[in-house]
Amino acid sequence: MVLPKANNSKSNRSMYLIEGADGQVKVDDKSVSEKVCLTLDATKDVSIELPATAKEATEFLVLQGKPIDEPVVQHGPFVMNTQSEIRDAFMDYQRTQFGGWPWPRDDMVFPKDKGRFALVDGKETYPDGGKKSKDEL
């Protein structure tokens, strides 16, 4: 397949190998043998080849965007334009935890079969009105 060039010559483009390949995939005639981030030239078409003998699917994540042409400051999960804004974000988080974190742990992980949900006023709500079973996920 061919990933066509971007419409905007100032775009940045990255491609992450997520799954598969086993060293068999070629991106612009270069073998990709591990899960890796590739920085691509967005002004050119990119060929992606998988041999007919491949036994598994291959998944990529392609990210593309125009630079915002603003200063960027990052610390931990916070991304702002200035160090002062980063400090403000830390203080907001320490003061309010961004409105309150209802879970007992900062790194809360839910079972895969729980499905998508939101906690609103202490009540779990689901996109389809009810919990999804494992078979529906």
Secondary structure, 3 states (H helix, E strand, C coil): CEECCCCCCCCEEEEEEEECCCCCEEECCEEECCCCEEEECCCCCEEEECCCCCCCCCEEEEEEECCCCCCCEEECCEEECCHHHHHHHHHHHHHHCCCCCCCCCCCCCCCHHHCCCEEECCEEECCCCCCCCHHHC
